[in-house]
């Protein structure tokens, strides 16, 4: 069966699914092998739950003519997504970067949806499975697609671009993330820049933050749309940015008051403004979209618990995002500050040194109470009356349950694996 034949069957279905727990009537189920399971074993269950067709790559689980037997289900999902993207021929904006991808994607989506019927990556489904699922969620009614791309090793962004074939691209930044897989910061820059290589070789366009020297240098001879807080010749000049507590931006003749915390979110907003402006979304609609956006899912959320004000940024962390979050927190005009930070994962041989750099930074720049949670921070414990180190979250939870925090401004940040939002139940 050709990919076009499979696509014809896919078009008869309402949605694609890879999880039988989420099967809906008239679904198109693709059985993908995982590390701990073989989804081929669920093909019959998918049909019983209402799937119209199932794609399998193990003939032992063939059922009837509703079964599509292929050599590799994952490869077929990816090939089908690429074919579907070409079939729809809609403009696609792709974005990647070390920090801020998901927030930027959400902002771009709310801005563009003021004018277009948009579809964007759900959550952070941004890998070799998530990107195809995103593309396959686009329909004839979709007028603009927004695809987030994540990566933790070389050639991954290149591969995702070949599937999504973006018309426009944006890289949020190059930071110290996934150092273990990329092989250091230079590896991060090389890996993320695979998007630039695709856009350049296909004569596509890129959105660029001119204030980022690496972005500016790498795209100097590209088709580019730019923004800057320093260069008035940029496509969009950002006149003024403040962040105490929320980011406020003056540009395009309007003042935009966001619900996003910290200077580190300013460029995420600036990118969305620039992209909206390029696609001629009215300035008033851009302003309204950004001002109405409220972050969730543990990303720079502002919460109140009792008399405490909490900045919950516990979705993920790496040395770059941790540093800018701490710098922003330190400069806030708030009293009784209190920091809870957890280990940063996937740093490989650089892990202990990067955790030590964070401890040293706080030792030199803060005088308020700091709690460090996780084995790599614990290994870098130092003598400081304001610092407290815990090898595990359970040790920290035991401490928290023994104290009562009142009238504090707290920052909670750590890698996803630390799940530091668990601290909320003790506050």
Secondary structure, 3 states (H helix, E strand, C coil): CCHHHHHHHHHCCCEEECCHHHCCCCEEEECCECCCCEHHHHHHHHHHCCCCEEEECCHHHCCCCCEEECCCHHHHHHHHHHHHHHHHCCEEEEEECCCCHHHHHHHHHHHHCCCCCEEECCCCCCCCCHHHHHHHCCCCCCCEEEEECCCCCCCHHHHHHHHHCCCEEEECCCCCCCHHHHCCHHHHHHHHCHHHHHHHHCCCEEEEECCCHHHHHHCCCCEEEEEECCCCCCCEEEEEEEECCEEEEEECCEEEEEEEECHHHHHHHHHHHHHHHHCCCCHHHHHHHHHHCCCCCCCCEEEEECCEEEEEECCCCCHHHHHHHHHHHHHCCCCCEEEEEECCCCCHHHHHHHHHHHHHHHHHHCCCEEEEECHHHHCCCCCCCCEEEECCHHHHHHHHCCCCCCCCEEEEECCHHHCHHHHHHHC
